[in-house]
Amino acid sequence: MILDTFSLSGKVGIVTGGGQGLGKAFALAFAEAGADVAIAELNPATGAETVREIEALGRKALLVETDVSSHASCQAMAKTVHEAFGRIDFIMNNAGICQHKPALEVSEAEWRKVIDVNLNGVFFCSQAVAPYMKAQGGGAIVNIASMSGLIVNRPQMQTSYNASKAAVIHLTKSLAVEWAPYHVRVNAIAPGYMNTEMAAPFFADPKFGGEWFEFTPMHRPGEPRELCGSAILLISEAGSFITGETISVDGGFTLY
Ligand SMILES: NC(=O)c1ccc[n+]([C@@H]2O[C@H](COP(=O)([O-])OP(=O)(O)OC[C@H]3O[C@@H](n4cnc5c(N)ncnc54)[C@H](O)[C@@H]3O)[C@@H](O)[C@H]2O)c1
């Protein structure tokens, strides 16, 4: 039956940055869809809470304290997950950071930090899990890009973030081509303004939230849960012929 193709039953996955926000919503949705889920998170306290909530849903879960900007940390994380669960079927590369600052004021360290987490982190984690996927005959990688990788946001200035997310979209296409022979599909989601710890503090400010939602055709932020359907599509058998794609889930923001 068609709905069965969306099931993640029997699959093992990883969510980076799964301690809060979008990552937590993804992790819980994947568990509801039947997967066992490892949380690769910099913050062990929030990561442990997500693990508890996954276990309460009746699935297996594991916290792996991880810094996605470290190649060694990503390699160790993938090894730990594979040792614990025996396979890695999918990874949701979700961990990310944002900085609002005019480009002329951004320091070298600030620039490198955003690129290290948002771009290098996606590459390091993908490179760490792909050998296991290749060895087991396939897998799915989903990268959280942003509409900021497709357009330039206003009024905030966030060049490093925009550039990192645009690079994630092209990294997605490049890896999709390279790893298609291994039956590893690589896709991305480009969310609009979402109601999470990262973005919500700006919503009430007319300078930011006011303008953001005026220019969102649906005139509201998205809820984290509203990204989970497209994520499950990209990971599951239902998305078996989709690769290299970036799905915009932004209430129409990028249509203007
Ligand atoms: N919230 C939005 O409006 C929005 C819109 C588009 C894209 N995104 C993207 O979605 C993703 C999640 O955003 P969010 O709003 O949930 O953010 P958030 O700040 O609420 O959560 C990010 C999580 O990532 C973790 N993290 C940060 N650096 C890490 C590192 N080096 N290693 C491992 N974990 C790390 C944090 O501890 C946190 O748990 C990010 O990639 C973000 O750029 C968010």
The ligand as a Tripos MOL2 file, in Angstrom:
@<TRIPOS>MOLECULE
LIG
   44    48     1     0     0
SMALL
NO_CHARGES

@<TRIPOS>ATOM
      1 N1         14.7170   28.2540   12.4910 N.am      1 LIG1
      2 C1         14.6630   28.7160   11.2450 C.2       1 LIG1
      3 O1         13.9330   29.6620   10.9150 O.2       1 LIG1
      4 C2         15.5030   28.0620   10.1720 C.ar      1 LIG1
      5 C3         15.2490   28.3830    8.8360 C.ar      1 LIG1
      6 C4         15.9900   27.7890    7.8320 C.ar      1 LIG1
      7 C5         16.9780   26.8770    8.1580 C.ar      1 LIG1
      8 N2         17.2230   26.5890    9.4610 N.ar      1 LIG1
      9 C6         18.2840   25.6170    9.7350 C.3       1 LIG1
     10 O2         17.7380   24.5190   10.4350 O.3       1 LIG1
     11 C7         18.7300   23.9400   11.2840 C.3       1 LIG1
     12 C8         18.2060   23.8840   12.7040 C.3       1 LIG1
     13 O3         17.8570   25.1920   13.1060 O.3       1 LIG1
     14 P1         17.0770   25.4830   14.4640 P.3       1 LIG1
     15 O4         16.2610   26.7030   14.2190 O.co2     1 LIG1
     16 O5         16.4330   24.2540   14.9710 O.co2     1 LIG1
     17 O6         18.3270   25.9070   15.3800 O.3       1 LIG1
     18 P2         18.5580   25.7980   16.9450 P.3       1 LIG1
     19 O7         19.6050   26.8080   17.2830 O.co2     1 LIG1
     20 O8         17.2440   25.8740   17.6760 O.co2     1 LIG1
     21 O9         19.1330   24.3140   17.1270 O.3       1 LIG1
     22 C9         20.3880   23.9500   16.5790 C.3       1 LIG1
     23 C10        20.9020   22.7180   17.2830 C.3       1 LIG1
     24 O10        22.1780   22.3980   16.7020 O.3       1 LIG1
     25 C11        23.1170   22.1500   17.7480 C.3       1 LIG1
     26 N3         24.4630   22.4810   17.2960 N.ar      1 LIG1
     27 C12        24.9680   23.7290   17.0570 C.ar      1 LIG1
     28 N4         26.2560   23.6240   16.6940 N.ar      1 LIG1
     29 C13        26.5680   22.2980   16.6780 C.ar      1 LIG1
     30 C14        27.7530   21.5670   16.3930 C.ar      1 LIG1
     31 N5         28.8850   22.1990   16.0680 N.pl3     1 LIG1
     32 N6         27.7130   20.2250   16.4710 N.ar      1 LIG1
     33 C15        26.5660   19.5720   16.8330 C.ar      1 LIG1
     34 N7         25.4230   20.2210   17.1370 N.ar      1 LIG1
     35 C16        25.4300   21.5670   17.0710 C.ar      1 LIG1
     36 C17        22.6570   23.0450   18.8950 C.3       1 LIG1
     37 O11        23.1790   22.5990   20.1510 O.3       1 LIG1
     38 C18        21.1400   22.9360   18.7860 C.3       1 LIG1
     39 O12        20.6500   21.8290   19.4900 O.3       1 LIG1
     40 C19        19.9720   24.8160   11.1180 C.3       1 LIG1
     41 O13        20.8190   24.2470   10.1590 O.3       1 LIG1
     42 C20        19.4040   26.1240   10.6020 C.3       1 LIG1
     43 O14        20.3440   26.8730    9.8870 O.3       1 LIG1
     44 C21        16.5040   27.1410   10.4680 C.ar      1 LIG1
@<TRIPOS>BOND
     1     1     2 1
     2     2     3 2
     3     2     4 1
     4     4     5 ar
     5     4    44 ar
     6     5     6 ar
     7     6     7 ar
     8     7     8 ar
     9     8     9 1
    10     8    44 ar
    11     9    10 1
    12     9    42 1
    13    10    11 1
    14    11    12 1
    15    11    40 1
    16    12    13 1
    17    13    14 1
    18    14    15 2
    19    14    16 1
    20    14    17 1
    21    17    18 1
    22    18    19 2
    23    18    20 1
    24    18    21 1
    25    21    22 1
    26    22    23 1
    27    23    24 1
    28    23    38 1
    29    24    25 1
    30    25    26 1
    31    25    36 1
    32    26    27 ar
    33    26    35 ar
    34    27    28 ar
    35    28    29 ar
    36    29    30 ar
    37    29    35 ar
    38    30    31 1
    39    30    32 ar
    40    32    33 ar
    41    33    34 ar
    42    34    35 ar
    43    36    37 1
    44    36    38 1
    45    38    39 1
    46    40    41 1
    47    40    42 1
    48    42    43 1
@<TRIPOS>SUBSTRUCTURE
     1 LIG1         1 GROUP 0 **** ****
